């Protein structure tokens, strides 16, 4: 089950975030300090938190300046929604519920008093008594005629005397009526096809509520646990096992976070603190009892092997990020050792010298702690979990953060992941479609979450600008061959379709060619000039609208790239197309029409058929008041991840193939 949308209300700095989309793998929340990013994650966790997480507390969690609404009883915490999640079941889960629910989203809401409600969005309503009343009367009349008495009608009247036409056929209401119906199953004429169908129809309506309850219960049982990780936990390098065991057993931990990392380390080893402590007290007696000797030896060996396996696992993951010097391949090996009552975590350098973990850098300590906690949690109760990471890797160096970004992607393959960050190094240039901007325009309005990359606060989108700027700076003069595009949406369409073509036959854009989005058509010439003066090969892809024409006709651009280096969308439209000024979206006209209809409920298929000469974006803008080229391009990227090149139409496939071939040929 995947979380696909969420909304947080009435929580701390949050009045109402609005509904925002969640990616099926990784979602990034960016924004300035005090915008409410952490509050969003904390609220989301309460959809289905781990067992040890504290519940909502109206005194602490309701917006402070409005708390008098609660204290004066003008608002009841039972009626105050805090967090709502919309989930999609996977194909295997859908097979476990009736067909009528398989295409519906599962909606779950947690309220301020911590109770919850759930439903399938758009689920059929529970039938009312008025929908079955006449059917039952006719069936009872048929039974009376069959039996020669009025007993059936009389008993039905007695059972239903407290019902109104508007009464819902809930399980409580339906149970006695269903019992009456089933008790007469053998009495009616089974050769009477009309009454047989009536019997089946009435039975289905009576059990409808119970079937719906079972479907909801199944979805609720499959609800993922939402696990929040923050920067407070640490694995301590030296642990006194006996004292830790006593603190855990006596529930005398003054600070849950202080020992949390250590408890996770023990969990990863497969032992409790008490078990390891007792192992430390094991001693060989002087007698010659061979069985006792082997029992003690097995316990000590089990401990040793478990410690060794956990050490290897942690070392492998740490070194995937904290890459050792190729000249020192033995550096940074983690070793978990136990000596009597003391367990310590040390790092072995390339000389074989062991150094306690707390003598290494903050970044290295954080990575060790993160992987320890993650592996321990994942192997226990959080296999079906959504990971909520608050500012991960902030103590890592920028280059280590860029490597850690790939680790986050790897984690998201098995556990849907949301994380907050200020760092541009944790946002890839190809990940802007999975970014959500969090801002607080003012305290009265509270925290907002934007699915599109837009914000009234420049600080909110600063990490995105820096991520793009860093990637541009790092690739601008490293890639010898470049294609300059008008903007980010053009980049997404070309990148996604090229990847589909590469997966199909390998003829997509050469991997050594860099795609560089300018912020608009007017700036294409500046990018091209900078690249060209540094001896780089450059091509440009421009829409065939007015802005693209203006850019393509600049003498500087023509001089730099020549006619063959300036590619126009019109050149790649099918011969049958009547669109006179096509933009890049028109190259994927049919597919985008389906995406707009299926994902956004905006059906302009007939309009596009009747107005073949108009660019498709104009049709969308006319039909949908909240249309966004950004949202449409992002939807196409999502579509490309779930579909193959052959799912494009023949004309679309031909356009993509021609563009990629022309780019590869010009920049060979």
TORLUMVEX-272639 format. One record per residue (C-alpha): residue in one letter; x, y, z. Coordinates in steps of 0.5 Angstrom, whole numbers, padded with zeros to 4 digits, always signed. Layout:
// TORLUMVEX-272639
AXYZ
...
//
This chain:
// TORLUMVEX-272639
X+0000+0000+0000
X+0003+0007-0002
X+0001+0014+0001
X-0001+0018-0005
X-0003+0024-0002
X-0004+0028+0005
X-0006+0034+0009
X-0005+0036+0015
X-0009+0041+0019
X-0010+0044+0026
X-0003+0042+0028
X+0002+0047+0032
X+0004+0052+0026
X+0000+0048+0021
X-0008+0051+0020
X-0008+0047+0013
X-0003+0045+0009
X-0008+0043+0003
X-0008+0037+0000
X-0001+0035-0003
X+0002+0029-0007
X+0007+0024-0005
X+0011+0020-0009
X+0011+0013-0009
X+0018+0012-0008
X+0022+0019-0005
X+0019+0025-0004
X+0023+0031-0001
X+0020+0037+0003
X+0024+0044+0002
X+0023+0050+0006
X+0027+0055+0011
X+0027+0054+0018
X+0021+0055+0022
X+0017+0054+0016
X+0014+0047+0019
X+0017+0042+0015
X+0018+0038+0022
X+0011+0039+0024
X+0009+0036+0017
X+0013+0030+0019
X+0011+0029+0026
X+0003+0030+0024
X+0004+0025+0018
X+0007+0019+0023
X+0000+0020+0027
X-0003+0016+0021
X-0001+0010+0024
X+0005+0011+0029
X+0010+0005+0032
X+0007+0003+0039
X+0012+0007+0043
X+0010+0014+0040
X+0006+0019+0044
X-0001+0021+0042
X-0004+0028+0040
X-0005+0032+0046
X-0009+0038+0045
X-0006+0042+0050
X+0001+0041+0046
X-0001+0040+0039
X-0007+0045+0038
X-0005+0051+0035
X-0003+0055+0041
X-0006+0062+0039
X-0013+0058+0038
X-0013+0054+0044
X-0018+0057+0048
X-0023+0054+0042
X-0021+0048+0046
X-0021+0050+0053
X-0028+0054+0052
X-0031+0047+0049
X-0033+0051+0043
X-0029+0046+0039
X-0029+0038+0041
X-0023+0035+0040
X-0027+0029+0037
X-0029+0033+0031
X-0022+0036+0030
X-0018+0033+0024
X-0011+0033+0024
X-0008+0029+0019
X-0011+0025+0013
X-0008+0020+0008
X-0010+0018+0002
X-0007+0011+0000
X-0007+0006-0006
X-0007-0001-0006
X-0002-0005-0010
X-0004-0011-0015
X-0004-0016-0010
X-0008-0013-0004
X-0013-0011-0009
X-0014-0018-0011
X-0016-0019-0003
X-0022-0014-0004
X-0029-0014-0008
X-0028-0011-0015
X-0032-0005-0013
X-0027-0002-0008
X-0021-0004-0012
X-0020+0002-0016
X-0022+0007-0010
X-0017+0010-0006
X-0017+0009+0002
X-0018+0015+0006
X-0015+0015+0013
X-0016+0021+0018
X-0013+0022+0025
X-0017+0027+0030
X-0014+0031+0035
X-0017+0026+0041
X-0013+0020+0037
X-0019+0017+0034
X-0019+0015+0027
X-0024+0014+0021
X-0023+0011+0014
X-0027+0010+0008
X-0026+0008+0001
X-0026+0015-0003
X-0033+0014-0008
X-0035+0008-0004
X-0042+0006-0006
X-0047+0008+0000
X-0050+0003+0004
X-0057+0001+0002
X-0063+0004+0005
X-0069+0000+0008
X-0073+0004+0002
X-0069+0000-0003
X-0071-0007-0001
X-0078-0006+0002
X-0082-0007-0004
X-0078-0013-0006
X-0078-0016+0001
X-0086-0015+0001
X-0087-0019-0006
X-0082-0024-0003
X-0086-0025+0003
X-0093-0025-0001
X-0090-0031-0006
X-0088-0035+0001
X-0095-0034+0003
X-0098-0036-0003
X-0093-0042-0003
X-0095-0044+0004
X-0102-0042+0004
X-0101-0038+0010
X-0100-0031+0012
X-0094-0033+0017
X-0088-0030+0013
X-0091-0023+0012
X-0093-0023+0019
X-0086-0025+0021
X-0083-0020+0016
X-0087-0014+0019
X-0085-0016+0026
X-0078-0016+0025
X-0078-0009+0021
X-0083-0005+0025
X-0078-0001+0028
X-0075+0001+0021
X-0076+0008+0017
X-0075+0008+0009
X-0068+0012+0010
X-0065+0007+0015
X-0059+0004+0013
X-0058-0003+0012
X-0052-0004+0017
X-0050-0010+0020
X-0054-0009+0026
X-0060-0008+0022
X-0059-0013+0017
X-0057-0019+0021
X-0065-0021+0023
X-0067-0019+0017
X-0062-0024+0013
X-0064-0029+0018
X-0071-0029+0016
X-0069-0029+0009
X-0065-0035+0010
X-0070-0039+0014
X-0074-0039+0008
X-0069-0040+0003
X-0072-0047+0002
X-0079-0045+0002
X-0080-0041-0004
X-0081-0044-0011
X-0074-0045-0014
X-0076-0046-0021
X-0079-0039-0021
X-0073-0035-0024
X-0076-0028-0022
X-0076-0030-0015
X-0069-0033-0015
X-0066-0027-0017
X-0070-0023-0012
X-0067-0027-0007
X-0060-0026-0009
X-0061-0019-0010
X-0064-0018-0003
X-0059-0022+0000
X-0053-0018-0003
X-0056-0012-0001
X-0057-0014+0006
X-0049-0017+0007
X-0047-0010+0003
X-0045-0007+0010
X-0041-0013+0012
X-0037-0014+0006
X-0035-0006+0006
X-0033-0007+0013
X-0029-0013+0011
X-0026-0009+0006
X-0024-0003+0010
X-0021-0008+0016
X-0017-0011+0011
X-0014-0004+0008
X-0013-0002+0015
X-0009-0008+0017
X-0005-0007+0011
X-0004+0001+0013
X+0004+0002+0013
X+0007+0004+0020
X+0010+0011+0019
X+0017+0012+0022
X+0020+0018+0024
X+0028+0019+0024
X+0031+0025+0027
X+0038+0027+0029
X+0037+0026+0036
X+0039+0019+0037
X+0046+0016+0037
X+0050+0010+0038
X+0054+0010+0044
X+0061+0007+0043
X+0062+0004+0050
X+0056+0001+0053
X+0056-0003+0060
X+0051-0008+0059
X+0049-0010+0066
X+0047-0002+0067
X+0043-0002+0061
X+0039-0008+0062
X+0037-0005+0069
X+0035+0001+0066
X+0031-0002+0060
X+0028-0007+0065
X+0026-0002+0070
X+0024+0003+0065
X+0028+0008+0068
X+0031+0012+0062
X+0031+0019+0063
X+0032+0021+0056
X+0029+0016+0051
X+0033+0018+0045
X+0040+0017+0049
X+0039+0010+0049
X+0035+0009+0043
X+0041+0008+0039
X+0044+0003+0043
X+0038-0001+0044
X+0037-0001+0036
X+0044-0004+0036
X+0043-0010+0041
X+0036-0011+0037
X+0041-0011+0030
X+0045-0016+0034
X+0039-0021+0036
X+0040-0020+0043
X+0037-0016+0049
X+0042-0013+0054
X+0040-0018+0059
X+0042-0024+0055
X+0049-0020+0053
X+0050-0019+0060
X+0049-0026+0062
X+0053-0028+0057
X+0059-0024+0060
X+0058-0027+0066
X+0059-0034+0063
X+0065-0038+0066
X+0068-0045+0065
X+0067-0049+0071
X+0073-0054+0073
X+0069-0060+0072
X+0070-0065+0066
X+0062-0064+0064
X+0063-0064+0057
X+0056-0063+0055
X+0056-0056+0060
X+0063-0054+0056
X+0059-0055+0049
X+0053-0051+0052
X+0058-0045+0054
X+0062-0045+0048
X+0056-0045+0044
X+0053-0039+0047
X+0060-0035+0047
X+0061-0037+0039
X+0053-0035+0038
X+0055-0028+0041
X+0061-0028+0037
X+0058-0030+0030
X+0053-0025+0031
X+0057-0019+0033
X+0062-0021+0027
X+0056-0021+0022
X+0053-0014+0024
X+0060-0011+0024
X+0060-0014+0017
X+0053-0011+0015
X+0055-0004+0018
X+0061-0004+0015
X+0059-0005+0008
X+0053+0000+0008
X+0058+0005+0011
X+0063+0004+0006
X+0058+0005+0000
X+0058+0012+0003
X+0064+0014+0006
X+0068+0011+0001
X+0075+0009+0003
X+0081+0012+0000
X+0083+0007-0006
X+0090+0006-0003
X+0087+0004+0004
X+0082-0001+0002
X+0082-0004+0009
X+0080+0003+0012
X+0074+0004+0016
X+0072-0003+0018
X+0067-0003+0024
X+0068-0008+0029
X+0063-0009+0035
X+0066-0012+0041
X+0064-0015+0048
X+0069-0016+0054
X+0065-0018+0060
X+0060-0013+0061
X+0063-0008+0056
X+0060-0007+0049
X+0064-0002+0045
X+0064+0000+0038
X+0070+0001+0034
X+0073+0003+0028
X+0079+0000+0025
X+0084+0004+0021
X+0088+0002+0015
X+0094+0001+0020
X+0089-0004+0024
X+0089+0001+0030
X+0082+0001+0033
X+0079+0008+0035
X+0072+0009+0039
X+0067+0011+0035
X+0066+0018+0038
X+0073+0020+0036
X+0071+0020+0029
X+0067+0026+0026
X+0060+0028+0027
X+0058+0026+0020
X+0061+0019+0021
X+0058+0018+0027
X+0051+0020+0024
X+0052+0015+0019
X+0053+0009+0023
X+0048+0011+0028
X+0043+0012+0022
X+0044+0005+0019
X+0044+0002+0026
X+0037+0004+0027
X+0035+0003+0020
X+0037-0004+0020
X+0034-0005+0027
X+0027-0002+0026
X+0027-0005+0019
X+0028-0012+0021
X+0023-0012+0027
X+0016-0008+0026
X+0017-0004+0020
X+0018-0008+0014
X+0011-0005+0011
X+0014+0002+0013
X+0014+0009+0011
X+0020+0013+0013
X+0020+0020+0015
X+0027+0023+0015
X+0028+0030+0019
X+0034+0033+0016
X+0038+0027+0015
X+0045+0027+0014
X+0046+0035+0016
X+0053+0033+0019
X+0056+0030+0013
X+0060+0034+0008
X+0057+0036+0002
X+0060+0031-0003
X+0058+0026+0002
X+0051+0028+0002
X+0051+0027-0006
X+0053+0020-0005
X+0048+0019+0001
X+0043+0022-0004
X+0043+0015-0008
X+0043+0011-0001
X+0036+0015+0000
X+0034+0013-0007
X+0036+0006-0005
X+0032+0006+0002
X+0026+0008-0002
X+0026+0002-0007
X+0023-0002-0001
X+0020+0003+0004
X+0017+0009+0001
X+0021+0015+0004
X+0019+0023+0005
X+0025+0027+0008
X+0026+0034+0009
X+0032+0038+0008
X+0036+0045+0007
X+0041+0042+0003
X+0042+0043-0005
X+0046+0037-0005
X+0041+0032-0003
X+0037+0034-0009
X+0039+0031-0015
X+0037+0036-0022
X+0033+0030-0024
X+0029+0030-0018
X+0026+0037-0018
X+0019+0033-0020
X+0019+0030-0013
X+0020+0036-0009
X+0015+0039-0005
X+0016+0047-0002
X+0014+0048+0005
X+0013+0055+0007
X+0009+0060+0012
X+0007+0066+0009
X+0005+0069+0016
X+0003+0066+0022
X-0004+0067+0021
X-0004+0063+0015
X+0000+0058+0018
X+0004+0052+0014
X+0003+0051+0007
X+0006+0045+0002
X+0006+0046-0005
X+0006+0041-0010
X+0009+0045-0015
X+0015+0049-0015
X+0013+0056-0013
X+0013+0060-0007
X+0012+0067-0005
X+0018+0066+0000
X+0025+0066-0004
X+0028+0062+0002
X+0023+0056+0001
X+0026+0055-0006
X+0033+0057-0005
X+0035+0049-0004
X+0032+0048-0011
X+0036+0054-0014
X+0042+0052-0011
X+0041+0045-0013
X+0040+0047-0020
X+0046+0052-0020
X+0051+0047-0017
X+0049+0042-0022
X+0050+0047-0028
X+0056+0049-0025
X+0059+0042-0024
X+0057+0040-0031
X+0057+0046-0035
X+0065+0046-0037
X+0065+0038-0036
X+0061+0036-0041
X+0064+0037-0048
X+0057+0036-0052
X+0051+0040-0049
X+0043+0041-0051
X+0040+0047-0049
X+0033+0047-0047
X+0028+0053-0046
X+0026+0050-0039
X+0025+0045-0034
X+0019+0042-0037
X+0023+0041-0044
X+0028+0038-0040
X+0023+0033-0037
X+0020+0031-0043
X+0026+0030-0047
X+0030+0026-0041
X+0024+0022-0040
X+0022+0020-0047
X+0030+0019-0049
X+0030+0014-0043
X+0024+0010-0046
X+0028+0010-0052
X+0034+0008-0049
X+0031+0002-0046
X+0027+0000-0052
X+0033+0000-0057
X+0039+0004-0054
X+0038+0010-0059
X+0036+0015-0054
X+0041+0021-0053
X+0048+0019-0052
X+0050+0019-0045
X+0055+0023-0046
X+0051+0029-0048
X+0048+0034-0043
X+0041+0037-0042
X+0042+0044-0040
X+0035+0048-0038
X+0035+0055-0039
X+0030+0059-0035
X+0026+0061-0041
X+0027+0062-0049
X+0031+0068-0049
X+0036+0066-0044
X+0038+0060-0049
X+0043+0064-0053
X+0047+0066-0046
X+0048+0059-0045
X+0050+0057-0052
X+0055+0063-0052
X+0058+0061-0046
X+0059+0054-0048
X+0061+0055-0055
X+0067+0060-0052
X+0069+0055-0048
X+0070+0050-0054
X+0064+0046-0052
X+0059+0043-0058
X+0052+0046-0057
X+0045+0045-0060
X+0039+0048-0058
X+0032+0045-0058
X+0026+0051-0058
X+0019+0051-0059
X+0016+0053-0065
X+0012+0059-0061
X+0013+0066-0061
X+0018+0066-0056
X+0022+0060-0059
X+0022+0064-0066
X+0025+0070-0063
X+0030+0066-0060
X+0032+0062-0066
X+0032+0068-0070
X+0038+0072-0066
X+0044+0073-0070
X+0048+0071-0065
X+0045+0064-0064
X+0045+0063-0071
X+0052+0064-0072
X+0054+0060-0066
X+0050+0054-0068
X+0048+0054-0075
X+0042+0052-0078
X+0043+0045-0076
X+0044+0046-0069
X+0038+0050-0068
X+0032+0044-0067
X+0025+0047-0067
X+0019+0042-0065
X+0015+0044-0071
X+0021+0040-0075
X+0019+0034-0071
X+0011+0034-0072
X+0008+0029-0076
X+0006+0030-0083
X-0001+0030-0081
X-0001+0035-0076
X-0004+0041-0077
X-0001+0045-0071
X+0002+0051-0073
X+0006+0053-0067
X+0007+0047-0063
X+0011+0047-0057
X+0014+0041-0054
X+0008+0038-0051
X+0005+0037-0058
X+0010+0032-0059
X+0006+0028-0054
X-0001+0030-0056
X-0005+0024-0055
X-0001+0021-0049
X-0002+0028-0045
X-0009+0028-0047
X-0010+0021-0044
X-0006+0023-0038
X-0010+0030-0037
X-0016+0026-0037
X-0014+0020-0033
X-0010+0024-0028
X-0013+0031-0027
X-0020+0029-0030
X-0020+0034-0035
X-0022+0031-0042
X-0021+0035-0048
X-0020+0029-0053
X-0026+0032-0057
X-0024+0039-0057
X-0017+0037-0059
X-0020+0033-0065
X-0024+0039-0067
X-0019+0044-0066
X-0013+0040-0069
X-0009+0047-0071
X-0009+0049-0063
X-0003+0048-0059
X-0005+0043-0054
X-0003+0047-0048
X-0008+0052-0050
X-0014+0047-0050
X-0012+0045-0043
X-0011+0052-0040
X-0018+0054-0043
X-0021+0048-0040
X-0018+0048-0033
X-0017+0054-0029
X-0011+0051-0025
X-0008+0048-0031
X+0000+0048-0030
X+0005+0046-0035
X+0009+0044-0029
X+0004+0039-0026
X+0003+0036-0033
X+0010+0035-0035
X+0011+0032-0028
X+0005+0027-0029
X+0009+0025-0036
X+0015+0023-0032
X+0011+0019-0027
X+0007+0016-0033
X+0014+0014-0037
X+0016+0011-0030
X+0011+0006-0031
X+0010+0005-0038
X+0015+0003-0044
X+0017+0006-0051
X+0011+0002-0054
X+0006+0006-0050
X+0007+0012-0054
X+0003+0013-0061
X+0007+0011-0067
X+0007+0019-0069
X+0010+0020-0062
X+0015+0015-0062
X+0017+0017-0069
X+0018+0024-0066
X+0022+0022-0060
X+0027+0018-0065
X+0028+0024-0070
X+0030+0029-0064
X+0035+0024-0061
X+0038+0022-0068
X+0039+0029-0070
X+0042+0031-0063
X+0046+0025-0063
X+0048+0026-0070
X+0050+0034-0069
X+0054+0033-0063
X+0057+0026-0065
//
